């Protein structure tokens, strides 16, 4: 079961408890980010692959889509600085 399906299957009270623990919301998914946008909201960050048709070794694909540790860390730090 994909993780977003598992989270979606939880009770609303549980989901709200988790979502409201912090103002800063970030999702990282090596697939479409659509399923996470409803939880991250407009002020959060979603990292993932929202188009298809690219073909290359996974490291090149991840770099192309910004799914690298450096990119995720830099953008996440910027978001944290904006929220503090």
Secondary structure, 3 states (H helix, E strand, C coil): CCHHHHHHCCCHHHHHHHHCCCCCCEEECCCCCHHHHHHHCCCCEEECCCCCCCCCCHHHHHHHCCCCHHHHHHHHHHHHHHHC
